[in-house]
Amino acid sequence: MRRFDVEMSNLQNHLLDMAELVQKMIKTAMQELVERDPKQADTVCCLEREVNVKEIVIDDKCLKLIALNQPVGVDLRFITSAMRINSDLERMGDEAVNISEMALDLIRYPELKSLVYIPKMVEIVQSMVMDCIKAFNTSDSKLALSVLARDDEVDDLKDKVLANLKNLMLKSPNIDNIQRTIDLIFVAKSIERLGDHATNISEDVIFMIHGKDVRHLCITM
């Protein structure tokens, strides 16, 4: 096997390792939010440091592969897609940290039982994250397309969450309730952004496989 092929395989493995760390961050932050467990915040913080180191390592590998090998065609698409996926994974980690921080604040207040849409958002987004990584690992463009199709559902659920929170704030506009509502608005937006990053990764997977840029296009299944 050529050294270049070995380095490309190594790059893919680094990305998959980073994706696994980010998935752990998201899962842990969600557990902290749902279970109201402040101990999970330390785990999220530790994982973020690992993700940040991985981001730098992967970017360095991509730049060296381009500079030393001058790849073209599918190899160049893989490397440029890897750089964008690397950036989206790091930002997903940042959103997990945001959710963790909001969860710590929310623990100080009584739990809201009526917010049925946030758990549904969490369920869909976690499936999107898992599937976009699987699509990258297996070069499965159909699976990547299925991730794109779920993004609108997440956006619709976020709008329902915001409408519910607005009504809650209007019905009971005391200081504690307003602060709790603001925290939940930020949580909903961070969950939505996780879905956006999963969508970005899926678009990069499609570009990597087919050389087709599907950003900003209407995708039909």
Secondary structure, 3 states (H helix, E strand, C coil): CCHHHHHHHHHHHHHHHHHHHHHHHHHHHHHHHHHCCCCHHHHHHHHHHHHHHHHHHHHHHHHHHHHHHCCCHHHHHHHHHHHHHHHHHHHHHHHHHHHHHHHHHHCCCCCCCCCCHHHHHHHHHHHHHHHHHHHHHHCCHHHHHHHHHHHHHHHHHHHHHHHHHHHHHHHCCCHHHHHHHHHHHHHHHHHHHHHHHHHHHHHHHHHHHHCCCCCCCCCCC
